[in-house]
Each structure stands twice: as structure tokens, then as C-alpha cells.
Amino acid sequence: MPACGRFQHRVASVTDPSPSSASPSAELPIHVAALYHFTPFADVAAVRERLLAACHELDIRGILLVAHEGINGTIAGTDAAIDAILAIIRTLPGCAGLEVKFSRAPALPFHRMKVRIKREIVTMGVDGLDPRRDVGHYVPPEDWNALISDPDTIVIDTRNDYEVAIGTFRGAIDPRTKTFREFPQWFREHRAALEHEGRTPKIAMFCTGGIRCEKATAFVRAEGVEDVFHLQGGILKYLETVPEPQSLWEGECFVFDQRVSVGHGLAPGTFDICHACRTPLSTADRQSPDYEEGVRCPHCSTDRTEAQRQRYAERERQILLARSRGAHHMGLPLPVGATDGAEAPEEVAPSARKQKVVSK
């Protein structure tokens, strides 16, 4: 896709795009549900208590966020358990039309169940936005290719840099944000370039499951831009719906659980996670001489003290012992952002989480 005047399309580098060799998704026993819904909850505390009790009773694990603006999260369990909890969620005020993205996993991708109360279910930090009222035009996955192939369409990846680095749509702009809070400032700084020479292009935005785009398109429309579109159901729905030979997606999609990434058909991907800095790791990263499982990787090999590395090594030893007993080790770090739901409402980039200490 050609550049738009002074606005340079920064295409993310995609690493390790090889397909996963995992079993077909239908043979995987764990049902994973990524969900969100904007709806006003009057009594957030009551919603939290009801959901937490139901999830514990059904042995569901994962993370749900609830706020006055709605619900967001990713949960996993047996087919029957997921069916039961979704039936409960759909009885909550305004949630009858809840949409869910499903995938499967070989084992539970979460170690515990958390239901948290938040100010926003996806944190942008801009007051007064109402995605129910101001959201952009929804584009179903089967129509997305035509939209983003139009030379007058500016395609923006609203996710953060560490997510974009492992996969994105061909020709998409990478704002290189560390958190979603940075998106409003980025857009304001680049709006003039987007609207160069008096031409207002179509703006198409996408994210993992759709929730960030709900707010991003509402924000852009509040800024006075009307011709705004976003991918309905997000990348996950696109990868589930569009056959790989017709796909314009390149690489894998970062997800906020122990699967780390998924590919076409939502098959488990090839990426792992560094237990020290929680950066996604490609096969090449894991083959680097700077990689030591559970202790360091090429992204953090110079950013930890010897004492920290010794702690990581002991934690890794405990993880391996727990696995040998068929148990979970509760100190096993989840991917960055995993503690904040399906779309990481308050996600922090791996580099921001590191303690910048020079190794001794």
C-alpha cells in the first residue's frame, strides 16, 4: 500500500512466521473464550462476586475485568463449563448480545481465576468516550481484504509494539506504542499527515479481539473524523474465518495467555515467552546463545544482575519440579498484559516492565 503524503507507513517486521505443528484445534481439549461487551453496569461489585463464584464452581480459569462500562476478558475450561459461564454472563444487564471468539488449547492457558474491578475495561484514559454511541463502521472479516487493499485506505494497527512485532496485516502502520494510553497522542500528532493536501482518507483500524478498536474508532470520530472502520471481531475472528490462502495476515497473533500466539485457524503458534522479561520469543530467539530457559533471553540478557538470574534459575527449577508432578507452579509468569484481560486493558510493554540494571 502506498504511503500517504508525508505519512510514512511503518510496516512491522514479522519474525518466525512458520506454521505451527500442533494438533488440529478440534482435537484440543480446552475451550478458550475471549470476550468483551460495552454495557452499563450499575453495581459492578455485585457483578464481580457473581462471576467469581460461578467461575470457581465451574473450575474455569482466566481473567475477567468488569467496570461501569462493561466486561472484558479471556477464560478457559471444559466445553460444558464455558457454555455454562457464557449463559450466566448473557443474563447480566445488556449482555444478551455478547459476542465471543473461541479457540482451543492443549492445556489450561491460565493458572488461576481472577475477576477484577477496573475504571475502564480497556484503558485509553480519554474521558467522555461512549463506544456504544460513537463506534466506527464494523467490517466483517470476509470484507476486510477489499477495504485494506484500497489505496485510499490508511490501515492502522492499534496494538502495542511487542504485539505488532510478531504479526500484522500487510502494509499496516505500526504506531509503536508501548501502551494503549499512547494512542490518542500518536493520532493527534499524525492527523495532519493523514489528511495531507485536503484529502480525507478512509481509516481502517484493527486489534486482537476488537475491544481496543471500539475505543480507538470512538476516539477518532470524537476528533472529527467520520470515515472510520474497524475489523469486526478483531484479528482472532479474521484468522478463524478467512482461509490462509486468501489471508493478508503475516506472522502470528499475540494472545494474552500461556499460548503466547496463535496462527491461522487459531492453531497454537510457535512463540514462547521469556520468564524473566516476558517478551515473546521466536524460534530464532530461543536458539540464541543469550537464551537460557527461564533465566534470560536476547531481549534481557544484559538487563539483570547475577542475583536476579539466580532467582530466575531457582524459579525455573521449581516450575520444572511442579510440571514433573503434574501441577502448576503459581510463580510462572504469564505473557505481558495477561493479568489485564483478553485485550490487556492496562498492558505494559516488556521493556517497560524490565528493571534497567546493568549486569555485573
GIMO-V208540 format. One record per pair of residues at least 24 apart in sequence whose C-alpha atoms are under 6 Angstrom apart, sorted by the first residue. I is the first residue (numbers start at 1). GAP is how many residues later the second one is. Records with the same first field share a line. If there is no record, write none. Layout:
I = GAP / GAP
//
This chain:
1 = 170
6 = 187
7 = 186
9 = 164
10 = 163 / 164
11 = 160 / 161 / 162
12 = 153
13 = 152
14 = 151 / 152 / 153 / 237
15 = 151
16 = 266
17 = 234
20 = 249 / 250
25 = 79 / 242
28 = 76 / 77 / 78
29 = 77
30 = 47 / 48 / 74 / 75 / 77
31 = 45 / 46 / 47 / 48 / 73
32 = 43 / 44 / 70 / 71 / 72
33 = 41 / 42 / 68 / 69
34 = 39 / 40 / 66 / 67 / 308
35 = 37 / 38 / 65
36 = 35 / 36
37 = 33 / 34
38 = 31 / 32
39 = 30 / 31 / 55
40 = 28 / 29 / 30
41 = 27
52 = 63
61 = 49 / 51 / 52
62 = 48 / 51
63 = 50 / 51 / 52 / 278
64 = 51
65 = 50 / 51 / 52 / 56
66 = 51
67 = 50 / 51 / 52 / 53 / 54
72 = 49
73 = 268 / 269
74 = 267 / 268
109 = 148 / 149
121 = 224
122 = 223
123 = 222 / 223
124 = 56 / 57
131 = 83 / 84 / 87
134 = 84
135 = 79 / 82 / 83
136 = 81 / 92 / 93
137 = 92
138 = 91 / 92 / 94
139 = 91 / 92 / 93
140 = 92
141 = 97
152 = 49
153 = 48 / 49 / 50
154 = 49
155 = 49 / 50
156 = 49
157 = 48 / 49
158 = 49
159 = 48
163 = 91
166 = 85 / 86
167 = 83 / 84 / 85 / 86
168 = 81 / 82
169 = 79 / 80 / 81
170 = 78
178 = 171
179 = 168 / 169
202 = 25
203 = 25
204 = 25 / 26
205 = 25
206 = 24 / 25 / 28
207 = 27
208 = 26 / 27
209 = 24 / 25 / 27
210 = 24
239 = 25 / 26
240 = 25 / 26
256 = 79 / 82 / 86
257 = 78 / 81
258 = 76
275 = 58
278 = 57 / 58
279 = 71
302 = 57
303 = 53 / 54 / 55 / 56
304 = 53 / 55
305 = 54 / 55
//
